[in-house]
Amino acid sequence: MKIKLLLYVFAFIVIGFIFSFSTYLLFSSYSDRVCFDDLCFYVDIAKTQEQKQKGLMGVEELPEDSGMLFVYDESDKYSFWMKNTLIELDMIWIDENYKVVDIQHSAVPCESTPCEVYEPQKPARYILELNGGKSEKYGIEVGDKVEIFY
């Protein structure tokens, strides 16, 4: 009887471990994120010049809790445009101290050239692109602190 009980306990521990490990593996691909307090967005990282040039061009739909984070080695007034972008986007410029320094709300896709260029008021090291309207919907404002995990 004790052996049977020990086998059940051992099996329960092994199953728990397997479940925990598989959950970790499942969600570890979502480790890249940008958080405003408890509100987090899962992001694709654009670090290379090629990734930055492509950005979200051609993307027809962006999941509600997702975005793209552009990462630069140093702060500057990085400008963006919406050429070949199919969805409205919010652009959130974040400085090296992880503070929001500017926001472009609901930038519209560019249908003909020349395209409007969006430039921040202050230098930034990171630019977060989200679905248009998200920053207003969630009350994201200039001066907010941000946590970035990538």
Salt bridges, closest charged atoms under 4 A:
GLU64 OE1 - LYS134 NZ 2.11
GLU136 OE2 - HIS105 ND1 3.98
